[in-house]
Amino acid sequence: MLSQRSSCSTPTLDLHGCTRDETLMKLNETLKVWVDTAMKGEYPFVISATIVCGCGNQVLCETVEKWIKSTRNVCNAPKSSGPKIRFSHHAVQ
């Protein structure tokens, strides 16, 4: 589930109850929304998003971590800012 209360709030993707395959599908689908949001914003076209994995057997957390590492222009937020990711997209000219 993707929630975004207003253009000023941080988008959140809740992956509770998802399988590994559902998680990857939702991440890739949501990435399109995040790219669109970032590109409609101001330079440097960076937004933060929160991905909620829950606890349990860590399969989702590991899946999200690998997805972040392997997805261009997506990175973990600094540790001090909590469990968020930073997404940046720069227009290619």
N, C-alpha and C positions, 0 to 999 in steps of 0.2 A: 504494500500500500504506500503510495506517494502522497505526502501532504505538504501543502504550502499555504499558510494562512494569508499572507500578503506578500507583495513584492519585496518587502523588507525582511521577511522572516527567512530562516534557513530551511531549505527543503529537507524533508526527512523521508527515508525509505525504510520501512519496517519489514524485515524478512522473517519474523517469527513464524514458525510452522512451515516454512518453505523447504523443499528438497534442494539438493545441490544444483540440479538442472534448472529448477524453478528460480533459484537465486541468480544463476548466470543469465537466464532469460530476462528477469526483472532488472538486473543491473544494466544489461545492454539496452533494453528498452528505455529505461530511465535516463541513461547517458544521453540519448537523443534530446530529451526534454532539457537536461542540464546544459547541453551545448546551445540549444536555442535560447535559453534564459541568459546564459553568459554572453552570447553574441548580441542580445538586445540591450545589454548593460553598457557600462562605460569601460574604456580602456583601463586596465589591461585584460578585460574580459575574463575575470576570475570570480567564481562564486564558491561558497562553502556549502557542503551538504552533510547531513548526518545519516549514517547507515546503521540501523539497529539490527544486530545479529542475535541477541539474547545470549543465554548461556547453554548449557547442555554439553554435547560431546565435541564441541569446537569445530565441527565440519563446516558450518556456515562461516564462522570467523576466519578459518583458514582459506575457504573459497573466496571470500571478500578480499582478504589480504593478497592472495595470488592475482585476483582480478585487478586490484589497484596497481600492483607492480607491473602487470603486463599490458595495462591500458594506457595508451599515449595521452598525455596531458592530464592525467589523474594522479594525485599523490596524497599521502596521509598529511593531515594537518599537524602542526607542531604539537608535541606532547602536552604542553601547558594549556592548550585550548580545548582539551577533552577529546572524546571519541568521534571525531569528525574527519571528513576527507576534504581536500581542497581540489577543486576542478578548475583547470584553466584551459582556455582555447584561444589560440591566436589565429587571426585571419591570415591565410596564405595569399600572398599577392603574386 
